[in-house]
């Protein structure tokens, strides 16, 4: 019991002592400063990675556009194309596709379609 009383007395004196409070506040500030610096480094790393990814994305988008244009030009040429131009445009969503018959397939009636 006497030990608990001494501990409480020490804690109350430390709480009223400005030096102890100031040391605690400086320690908390230092901890927050270290955490902030670490977060700032992470942000800078992520921003540089983002810039790299944006550049890669742009180059991939340009490459895909070039491939698409090459496919279109090959499909429009006089030679017999592997994939016709109309099929290419429907694949890329540039021409609305024709709906398939919903009623009969191979002479059999299809099941009722449920739309949610």
C-alpha positions, 0 to 999 in steps of 0.5 A: 500500500505504501508503494502505491501511495509513493507512486501516486505522489511521484505521479502527481509531482511529475504532472505538476512539474513543467520540466516533465511536461515539456520533455513529454511534449518535445518527445511527442513532437519528435515522434510526430516529426519522424512519422511525418518525414517517413510519410513524406518519403513514401508520398514522393516515392509513390508520386514518382512511381505514378509518373512512371506508370502514366508514361507507360500507360500512354505508350501502351495506349499509343501502341494499341492505337497503332495496332488497331489502325494497322489491323483496319488498314490490312482489313481494307486492303484488296487482299482477302483479310483474315478478319473482315473490317466489319467484324473488327469494328464490331469487336472494337465497339465502333459499330453496333452489333446485330442482336442474335435471335432470342427465340429459336436456336437449331429448331429448339425453343430457348429457355426464358431469359431473366433480366434483372 
